[in-house]
Amino acid sequence: MSAPVQTRPTADNRSHGRTQSHSRTQSHNHSAPTVAARWNLAVAEAVRAPRWVLALPLLLIAVDLLLEFALPDTVAAGFLLTVLPVIVAFGLRPAVVGLSTVGAIALQAALAERAGHLTEQHHIWVYVSTALAGVLGAALSWQRTRQESDLVRIRTVAETLQRTVLRPVPARPGGLRAAGLYRPAQADVAIGGDLYEVCETRFGTRILLGDVRGKGLDAVRTVADVLGAFRATAHETASLAELAELLDRQVDREAAERGDEELFVTAVLLQHGPDSDRCDLVNRGHLAPMLLTPTAVHAVSCPEYLPLGLGHLAADRPTLVTSVLLPPGHTLLLHTDGVSEARDTTGAFYPLADRLTALGSTDPEAVVTFLDEDVRRHSGPLTDDLAVLALTPETR
């Protein structure tokens, strides 16, 4: 069963509502710490030694003492302690390497004194070798710590970039309750090829969710360009259909600049006016939104147009805006194929409608949290970027 829809031409202009102020608090996430706080925490975690690094030096000392007391005095087991500073350098700071070097030499000297060999020439060379190993270990530890700090800095910049390009979803934009989720397929990559944005404008709350063809840095560049164009034009263009066409031309220009004839972006654009029980949407080659009601879950039936960037192939086809009934208690779910095309070990797709029906909730936060956990239970590690937006009108 499809949602009740009403289709009208693009010339229909929406009534202009005053833009309501709102707090850009992130939905589905707790308030994030400051960049400085994240930096200090990350550095502390980066240089924190794993357990095996702490255990190995102690094990070496224990073995050395065991051999020292088990073997005759003619066998100097203290030679083993020469490698102690290098082992410590694997995961501890240069200062700790220096202390371990001093401790190793002191223990070597104590064991040599016990056997009456403290000042013998070959023992002196052992002390010198241990000291040189300590210098080498401190240098290696310093270099490792520096590289880890550089890595933390890069990750911090990437996180900041993600928050700049993909802004947190506002919890209550213009009479709606919203929750959002974004998961890149690669855990070490902050931004992938999926995109979303929620803007409050004088025309109502406007929402974009899309998926860029391709991966890597080119996809990230397209994400940034499309979101930048949407944020600029969403406040100036009265018609939702015209807004979609402006974004289409933006992607088309970018494709021409790159010489990439296959560049496109599938997208859904949505508009909701304050105190309205309906929302308008335009689908540019994207997956149909899901409408969650207290009794059913079904895809929204609406005309589907070519993705952004390919509109010139059907320039004579006018864009129609679909109006969908969305009263309080109903939730509209926008998602990318990272959800619906997630596969399990047998190759079966994630049964989105069935799982949402089994959930039996239309609360945006509950829906997003459920999908975050359930999709990964179904597919294991993500193989594609995943983006979800759930929206419902506030009870009036």
C-alpha positions in Angstrom: 0.0 0.0 0.0 1.4 3.4 -1.0 1.2 6.6 1.0 -1.6 9.1 0.0 0.0 11.5 -2.4 -1.1 14.6 -4.4 1.0 15.7 -7.4 1.1 19.3 -8.6 3.3 21.3 -11.1 6.4 23.0 -10.2 4.8 26.4 -10.6 3.0 26.0 -7.3 4.7 28.2 -4.8 4.8 27.5 -1.1 3.6 30.0 1.4 6.4 31.9 3.1 6.7 31.2 6.8 9.0 33.0 9.2 12.2 31.2 9.9 12.1 30.0 13.5 15.3 30.1 15.6 16.6 26.7 16.7 19.5 25.2 18.5 22.0 23.3 16.3 22.2 20.4 18.8 23.2 17.1 17.3 20.5 14.5 17.2 21.4 10.9 18.1 24.7 12.0 19.7 25.7 13.5 23.0 27.3 16.9 22.9 30.7 16.6 21.5 33.8 17.7 23.5 35.9 20.6 22.3 38.6 20.1 19.7 41.3 20.8 22.4 39.7 18.2 24.8 39.5 15.6 22.0 43.2 16.4 21.1 44.5 15.9 24.6 42.5 12.7 25.1 43.6 11.3 21.8 47.3 12.0 22.5 47.0 10.4 25.9 45.4 7.3 24.3 47.9 7.1 21.5 50.9 7.0 23.8 49.3 4.7 26.3 51.2 1.4 26.2 49.3 -1.8 25.5 49.5 -4.5 28.2 52.0 -6.6 26.4 54.5 -3.7 26.2 54.2 -3.4 30.0 54.4 -7.1 30.6 57.4 -7.9 28.3 60.1 -5.9 30.2 58.9 -7.4 33.5 59.1 -10.8 31.9 62.6 -10.2 30.7 63.7 -9.1 34.1 62.1 -12.1 35.7 63.8 -14.5 33.3 67.1 -12.7 33.8 66.9 -13.1 37.6 65.9 -16.7 37.3 68.8 -17.5 35.1 71.2 -15.5 37.3 70.4 -17.6 40.3 70.0 -20.9 38.5 73.2 -20.8 36.5 76.8 -20.9 37.8 78.5 -17.6 38.6 80.7 -18.0 35.5 77.6 -17.4 33.3 76.5 -13.7 33.3 72.8 -13.7 32.6 72.7 -9.9 33.1 73.7 -9.5 29.4 70.0 -10.1 28.5 69.1 -6.8 30.1 70.9 -4.9 27.3 67.8 -5.2 25.1 65.5 -3.9 27.9 65.5 -0.2 26.7 64.7 -1.2 23.1 61.7 -3.3 24.3 60.4 -0.5 26.4 60.7 1.9 23.4 57.9 -0.1 21.6 55.2 1.6 23.6 56.4 4.0 26.2 57.7 7.5 26.3 61.4 8.5 26.0 61.5 9.4 29.7 60.4 5.9 30.6 63.0 4.5 28.2 65.7 6.5 30.0 64.6 5.3 33.4 64.5 1.7 32.2 68.1 2.1 30.9 69.3 3.4 34.2 67.5 0.5 36.0 68.9 -2.1 33.6 72.5 -0.9 34.2 72.0 -0.7 37.9 70.6 -4.3 38.0 73.5 -5.5 35.7 75.9 -3.9 38.1 74.2 -5.4 41.2 74.3 -8.9 39.6 77.9 -8.5 38.6 78.9 -7.3 42.1 77.2 -10.4 43.5 79.5 -12.6 41.4 82.5 -10.4 42.0 82.8 -9.2 38.4 81.6 -5.6 38.8 84.7 -3.9 37.2 85.8 -6.6 34.8 86.3 -5.3 31.3 83.6 -7.3 29.5 81.0 -6.3 32.1 82.0 -2.6 31.6 81.3 -3.1 27.9 77.9 -4.5 28.8 77.1 -1.4 30.7 78.2 0.7 27.8 76.2 -1.4 25.3 73.1 -1.0 27.5 73.6 2.8 27.6 73.9 2.9 23.8 70.7 0.7 23.5 69.0 3.2 25.8 70.0 6.2 23.6 68.7 4.3 20.5 65.5 3.3 22.3 64.8 6.9 23.4 65.3 8.1 19.8 62.9 5.4 18.5 60.4 6.2 21.2 60.5 9.9 20.4 60.0 9.2 16.7 57.1 6.9 17.4 55.4 9.4 19.8 55.8 12.1 17.2 54.3 10.0 14.4 51.4 9.1 16.7 50.8 12.7 17.5 50.8 13.5 13.8 48.3 10.8 13.2 46.1 12.2 16.0 46.3 15.6 14.4 45.3 14.3 11.0 42.3 12.5 12.6 41.3 15.6 14.5 41.4 17.6 11.3 39.3 14.9 9.5 36.7 15.0 12.3 36.6 18.8 12.2 36.2 18.6 8.4 33.3 16.1 8.8 31.6 18.4 11.2 32.0 21.3 8.8 30.8 19.4 5.7 28.3 17.1 7.4 26.8 19.2 10.2 25.0 17.7 13.1 21.3 17.1 12.5 19.2 19.7 14.5 16.9 17.9 17.0 13.9 20.1 16.4 14.0 22.0 13.1 10.9 24.1 12.3 8.2 22.1 13.9 9.8 18.7 13.3 11.6 16.2 15.5 14.6 14.8 13.7 17.3 12.2 14.2 20.2 11.4 11.9 22.8 8.8 11.5 26.0 8.7 9.3 28.4 5.8 9.1 31.2 5.7 6.5 32.1 2.3 5.2 35.8 2.8 6.1 36.2 3.2 9.9 39.3 5.4 9.4 37.6 7.8 6.9 35.5 10.6 8.3 33.5 11.4 5.2 32.3 9.1 2.4 30.0 9.6 -0.6 26.7 10.0 1.3 25.3 13.4 2.2 22.6 15.1 4.2 21.5 18.5 5.4 18.6 20.1 7.2 18.0 23.9 6.7 15.4 26.1 8.2 14.4 28.7 5.6 11.6 31.2 5.1 10.0 28.6 2.9 9.9 26.0 5.6 12.3 23.3 6.7 14.2 21.9 3.7 16.0 18.6 3.8 18.4 16.9 1.4 19.7 13.4 1.5 21.8 11.8 -1.2 24.4 9.5 -2.5 27.3 10.4 -4.8 28.4 8.0 -7.5 31.9 6.9 -6.8 34.2 6.8 -3.8 37.3 8.4 -2.5 38.4 12.1 -2.5 36.4 12.9 -5.7 33.2 11.7 -3.9 34.1 13.8 -0.9 34.6 16.9 -3.1 31.2 16.3 -4.7 29.6 16.0 -1.3 31.1 19.3 -0.2 30.0 21.1 -3.5 26.5 19.8 -3.4 26.0 20.6 0.3 27.4 24.1 -0.3 25.1 24.7 -3.2 22.1 23.4 -1.2 22.8 25.6 1.8 23.1 28.7 -0.4 20.1 28.1 -2.7 17.7 26.6 -0.2 17.3 30.0 1.4 16.7 31.8 -1.9 14.6 29.6 -4.1 10.9 29.4 -3.5 10.1 26.3 -5.6 11.4 22.9 -4.4 11.4 21.7 -8.0 13.5 24.7 -9.0 15.9 24.0 -6.1 16.4 20.5 -7.4 17.1 21.8 -10.9 19.7 24.3 -9.6 21.5 21.4 -7.8 21.2 19.4 -11.0 23.0 22.1 -12.9 25.7 22.4 -10.1 26.6 18.7 -10.4 26.5 18.9 -14.2 29.0 21.8 -14.1 31.2 19.9 -11.8 31.1 16.9 -14.1 32.1 19.1 -17.0 35.0 20.6 -15.1 36.3 17.2 -14.2 35.6 15.6 -17.5 33.6 12.9 -15.8 30.5 12.2 -17.8 29.3 9.5 -15.3 29.3 11.8 -12.3 25.8 12.0 -10.7 24.2 12.2 -7.3 21.0 10.5 -6.4 19.0 12.6 -3.9 15.7 13.2 -2.2 14.7 16.8 -1.4 12.0 17.5 1.1 10.2 20.6 2.4 7.9 20.9 5.4 6.1 24.0 6.5 5.5 24.9 10.1 2.2 23.7 11.5 1.6 21.6 8.4 0.4 18.0 8.2 1.9 17.6 4.7 5.4 17.7 3.3 6.6 18.1 -0.3 9.3 16.0 -1.9 11.2 15.6 -5.1 13.0 12.3 -5.8 16.1 12.6 -8.1 16.9 8.9 -8.8 17.1 8.0 -5.1 15.5 5.2 -3.0 11.9 6.0 -2.1 11.4 7.4 1.4 9.7 5.1 3.9 6.6 6.3 5.7 6.1 4.8 9.2 2.6 5.0 10.7 1.4 3.4 13.9 -0.1 0.5 11.9 2.1 0.1 8.8 5.4 0.8 7.0 5.5 1.4 3.3 7.4 3.2 0.6 6.2 6.6 -0.5 5.0 6.5 -4.1 6.2 9.5 -6.1 7.6 10.3 -9.6 11.2 9.5 -10.0 13.5 11.7 -12.0 17.0 11.4 -13.2 19.8 11.9 -10.6 21.4 15.3 -10.1 23.8 15.9 -12.9 21.9 13.9 -15.5 18.8 16.2 -15.8 20.0 17.4 -19.3 19.2 13.9 -20.6 15.4 14.6 -20.0 15.3 18.4 -20.1 11.8 18.4 -21.6 10.3 16.6 -18.7 8.9 19.0 -16.0 9.7 18.2 -12.4 6.6 17.5 -10.3 6.5 17.9 -6.5 4.8 15.2 -4.5 2.8 16.1 -1.4 2.7 13.5 1.3 0.4 13.4 4.3 2.6 13.6 7.4 0.6 14.1 10.6 2.1 13.9 14.1 2.8 10.2 15.0 3.9 9.5 11.4 7.6 9.4 10.6 9.3 9.9 7.2 12.5 7.9 6.9 15.1 8.9 4.3 18.0 6.5 3.7 20.8 5.5 1.4 21.5 2.1 -0.1 24.0 1.4 2.7 20.8 0.4 4.6 18.6 -1.3 2.0 21.4 -3.0 0.1 23.3 -4.3 3.2 23.8 -8.1 2.7 24.2 -10.9 5.2 26.5 -13.9 4.7 24.0 -15.5 2.4 23.8 -12.5 0.1 20.3 -11.5 1.3 19.5 -7.8 1.4 18.5 -6.1 4.6 14.7 -6.3 4.8 14.1 -2.7 5.8 10.3 -2.6 5.7 10.0 -5.9 7.6 12.4 -4.8 10.3 10.8 -1.4 10.8 7.4 -3.1 11.0 8.8 -5.5 13.7 10.2 -2.5 15.6 6.7 -1.0 15.9 7.9 2.5 16.7 7.7 5.8 14.9 9.9 7.7 17.3 12.8 9.2 15.2 15.4 8.6 17.8 14.3 5.0 18.4 14.2 4.3 14.6 17.7 5.6 14.0 19.2 3.8 17.0 17.5 0.6 15.9 18.8 0.8 12.4 22.3 1.6 13.5 22.5 -1.6 15.5 20.3 -3.9 13.4 21.9 -3.2 10.0 25.3 -4.1 11.4 23.9 -7.2 13.0 22.6 -8.2 9.6 25.7 -7.4 7.5 28.6 -7.3 9.9 31.2 -4.7 8.9 29.7 -2.1 6.6 30.7 -2.3 2.9 29.0 0.9 1.9 28.4 4.3 3.5 25.2 4.6 5.4 23.1 7.7 6.0 19.6 7.9 7.6 17.3 10.8 8.5 14.0 10.2 10.4 11.5 13.1 10.7 8.2 13.5 12.4 6.0 16.6 13.1 5.9 17.7 16.7 2.6 17.2 18.5 0.7 20.4 18.5 
